[in-house]
Amino acid sequence: MKPLINYPVKVFATGFVVLVLLSLPLLWIRSACETSLIEGMPRGAGYVSITPSRLVPPELENDPNVVSHSSVYGGRYTREPLSLGIADYFRTRKPGGRRSNVYLFESKGNWMYFDKKSGLIVHYYVDVPILPPIPQPGRINRPMQSVQLYIGPEGVSETQDKTLGRFIDPIINRRFDGERKLTLYDKKLRRFFKIDFNQRTIIKGPKLKKDDPHKPVQIGKLSKNTFLLNLSWQPPKIKATDEDKNEKGPPKPIIPTDDNRDAGPYLLVLDKSGRIDLLDKETLEFAGTAGRLPAPQTYFPSKDYVTPRDLLDYQVLPLALTTQFFKDPEMVRVAFGDPSYSPERSPFKVERKYLGMFAASVSRNGTAMALAVFDEKGREIKIYSKLTKQQRGRTTSVRSSKAVFFETPWAPVFTIGKSLAENLHPPILSVASYFTASAFEAASGHRALFFLPNSFIAMKGRDYRGNFAERFISGLWLILPSIILAIWLACRVSKDAVVFGLSENARLYWIIGTIAFGLTAYIAYRLTRLKITLVTCQNCGKMRRPDMAKCHRCKSDWHVPELIPPAWRVLNGTEQVPEDSAADAEETVAE
Amino acid sequence: MYALIKREIQDHIAYFVGAAIFSAVFIVISVSLTHSKGTEDPSIFAIGLGTPVATVVILGFCAMGANQMYTDKNRKISAFLSTLAVSRSRILLARIITGILAILTLLVPLAVTAVVLSHLSNPPIPMYPGMVLETFTISFLMAFACYCLGLLTGWNSSKITPTLGGIVLTCILVPLIFVKGFGVHIVVILVLFIIASLLRAWHTFMTTSL
């Protein structure tokens, strides 16, 4: 029967099936080795801290009563399964998640989401009046009622109206405070908006020009994956006094500290490039640069500037000092953060001063951390995660990205296991991983099947030292076992193709394919090879294919002995040889 | 063609009955979870019961494909049918359509139940838009990919390859959902995998001598 599908299509189809089925076990092996390496790393290599934090005003930090200075701490959790696609899918789609249009869903009485169809943000809440009702200028006092508001770039309304305009691709400040104010940025409209739900107004910021380098990707609460990184700050602490009646208790903060850590008069805006800008909350205009995401020290040194896509996780924590002035001139309250206050004791004046920010980040493969402190002018102090160990009476420190591969117990075993699994991957895909090392989002790299952004060769691809040729050759050196394996398999395929009589062209394609795809191509070759039984050639004595007219080794024809009909017949009773047939038989023998 | 499909369904009616039973089991689990008022986390119960049942279902689809091809290979059914006014491509096509019908027997009632339950819970806002469609599309593709693996491994004279080969390859392929989730990437991979598997199965089936 004539096949409807030609041979190359069959080969490619088989090759793809083999590639998928081979890539999956290799992924699990790599993942198991990487997880074991990170899990095996001592806790000391998994965190960074800076003490004092250097953002607290000297009069507070150097107060004689201070028993512990302010500190900032960044610690990494090792929760590898959370980088799996299925966990990421559900986590990012739940309300409040990165890919969810539902910004808020506390209960059926308080929710907010972006309706893509109408292009409006819909917010439903129960409006609780402030008791006792204090008339405030500009505030509309209403009895408790449920409110559903539709918010568009042109206004706020209780009814869905086309005059409200349309948001296209909004990103909101997820730090939705109790003041019922929301700041958002629309990537397509290229401007910031501030919504006041109480006043039911929307304020538009100036539209960013086409050539404006700002490309905000996140505003307000800047973090990527809250399950991987813990960034916290502790204020300077003083001993508890007699007034506290808790002298033996733990030290207390020198001034009150509120958990609501806002950037004072500003809002932090994370740019696509990794830069963090300050946005004036009132004018909705950029007010300067706050800093940038710190680049962790990776095994092969990579560029100093990282983008949000390059990091497995990051978190940014601003610090502000709030001074509240009350009617009593002696009553001034100073606090870190943005403390709330009851309406009865509301200050008549509030001053907010931005002190700076802390930013921590985790490298693409999760082996290194960096913590940076930026003061109010954007000046940077940065440190990296390190493993400190005692060796021959001396204290040495090793970068965590290096320690994770070689310095911890059993680390070399898992490192070699990871390397071997990478070397069973098709060499051409490993080389492609070198060139596309920075193209993939960091978290998706952990579930990569074909291109491997977390492989050693891809790490080398992100190395900025040396020239291109040096880097590339070093990268090839890392996949040398893979190349040797591919060449050996190509030799085997070549020999086998000769035995099975494949044409010169087919043999060449198979050799090239096997060098490029290694083990995958070899398995595909074995599965697509002709399933025929070879016979011995009578001319050369080697094995030849029975379905070919000539021997593919010596090109000789078949030596088929001609079947000569016997010259005798067995008839009834006596044997009779006809004269003409006997003569024919003799002639044939003579020939 | 219709007669061929009907015959395939009759020959593999056990798989259709199994699909219907498992579909009913999943529906009961879904409904009971939706209306459970216990203090325990229902997702643990769902994972505990759902995972083994889903494993059996997926292996069942692989077994169906393997069974179809193994029976044909060893009993020469297509060789016999080819002597009639039926082409071999039609036989394979009828077989694949039967496999798809078996998968849909399981998934369509489940999808309908999921949509009905999501409407009954009546959330004030669309909480998970498109999630039902995405999860059931990928479940269908995964089940069909496993069925295709069965078609590939079933074309064998020995009993070991269709049985163990199918189980091993299915166990390798199914965790792809855990790795990639229910996004676009897995759709692309599974569609390409299905096309490649069907091409190979088609080629093998058509080129084998009668």
Interface residues (C-beta under 8 A of the other chain):
Chain A: M1 P3 L4 I5 V9 K10 F12 A13 T14 F16 V17 V20 L21 L24 P25 L27 W28 L84 G85 I86 A87 D88 Y89 F90 R93 P95 N101 V102 F105 K108 W111 Y113 V122 Y124 R447 L449
Chain B: R88 S89 P124 I125 P126 M127 Y128 P129 M131 L152 L169 I172 L173 P175 L176 I177 F178 V179 K180 G181 F182 G183 H185 I186 I189 L192 F193 I195 A196 S197 L199 R200 W202 H203 M206 T207 S209 L210
